[in-house]
């Protein structure tokens, strides 16, 4: 087994419940971890035998570009696409953070973390 991490992905997107958030947007940071079997790619040294992290990034980028009111919803969408696209993902954790959220106070970010395990039937 092993884990693949994408950390500190910075994306400009338009999520939020306030009308202004959907117009002016905001920066977001995304961290992702996927657990999979890395034995075969460790031996073969072939990209086809592993989960291509550039494809993981593309999925995150695409799903982040779709407007949502809640980052909880964005997290769930990303996990859905990841598990559908990569049948070898056993577990995934994602954290989406809105940087400088529109809150009347001194706050750097708000974050939502979600995790999912593939159910083995």
C-alpha positions in Angstrom: 0.0 0.0 0.0 1.0 3.6 -0.3 -0.3 7.2 -0.4 -0.1 9.9 -3.0 -0.4 13.5 -1.8 -1.2 16.7 -3.6 -0.6 19.6 -1.1 -1.1 23.3 -1.3 -3.0 23.5 -4.6 -4.0 27.1 -5.0 -7.0 27.8 -7.2 -9.2 30.9 -7.8 -12.8 29.9 -7.7 -16.4 31.3 -7.2 -18.0 29.4 -4.3 -20.1 30.9 -1.5 -23.6 31.7 -0.3 -23.1 35.5 -0.8 -23.9 37.0 -4.2 -20.6 38.9 -4.1 -18.6 35.6 -3.7 -20.0 34.3 -6.9 -19.0 37.5 -8.7 -15.6 38.4 -7.4 -14.4 34.9 -6.3 -11.7 34.0 -3.9 -8.5 31.9 -3.5 -8.8 28.4 -2.3 -6.2 25.8 -1.1 -6.8 22.1 -1.7 -4.9 19.2 -0.1 -5.6 15.7 -1.3 -4.4 12.2 -0.2 -5.3 9.0 -2.0 -4.4 5.5 -0.7 -3.7 2.8 -3.3 -1.5 -0.2 -3.9 1.8 1.1 -5.1 3.6 -2.3 -5.3 3.3 -2.7 -9.1 4.4 0.9 -10.1 7.3 0.6 -7.6 8.6 -2.4 -9.5 7.6 -1.5 -13.1 8.5 2.3 -13.0 5.6 2.8 -15.4 3.1 5.7 -15.2 0.3 3.4 -16.5 0.6 1.3 -13.3 -0.1 4.1 -10.9 -2.5 6.9 -10.3 -1.2 9.9 -12.4 -1.1 12.9 -10.0 -1.5 15.3 -13.0 -4.9 13.6 -13.6 -5.8 14.1 -9.9 -4.9 17.8 -10.3 -7.0 18.1 -13.4 -10.1 16.7 -11.7 -9.6 19.0 -8.7 -9.2 22.0 -11.1 -12.3 21.1 -13.1 -14.5 20.5 -10.1 -13.3 23.7 -8.4 -14.3 25.7 -11.5 -18.0 24.7 -11.0 -19.7 27.2 -8.7 -21.2 25.9 -5.5 -22.7 27.5 -2.4 -20.8 25.2 0.0 -17.3 23.9 0.0 -18.7 20.7 1.5 -20.5 20.1 -1.8 -17.2 20.8 -3.7 -15.4 18.2 -1.6 -18.1 15.6 -2.2 -18.1 16.2 -5.9 -14.3 15.8 -6.1 -14.4 12.6 -4.2 -17.2 11.2 -6.4 -15.2 11.9 -9.6 -12.0 10.5 -8.1 -13.6 7.2 -7.0 -15.4 6.9 -10.3 -12.3 7.6 -12.4 -9.7 5.6 -10.5 -11.0 2.1 -9.4 -7.8 1.5 -7.5 -8.3 4.3 -5.0 -9.0 2.6 -1.7 -9.3 5.7 0.5 -9.2 9.4 -0.1 -9.0 12.5 2.1 -9.6 16.0 0.8 -9.4 19.4 2.5 -10.7 22.6 0.7 -9.9 25.9 2.4 -11.4 29.3 1.5 -8.7 31.9 2.0 -9.7 35.2 3.6 -13.4 34.3 3.9 -16.0 37.1 4.1 -16.3 37.0 7.9 -16.3 40.1 10.0 -13.2 39.2 12.0 -9.5 38.4 11.7 -9.4 34.9 10.1 -7.0 33.4 7.5 -9.2 30.6 6.2 -12.2 28.3 6.7 -11.7 24.6 5.8 -13.7 21.5 5.2 -12.2 18.0 5.4 -13.8 14.9 4.1 -12.7 11.3 3.7 -14.1 8.3 2.0 -13.2 4.6 1.8 -14.1 2.5 -1.1 -16.7 0.0 0.0 -15.7 -3.5 -0.9 -18.7 -5.7 -1.7 
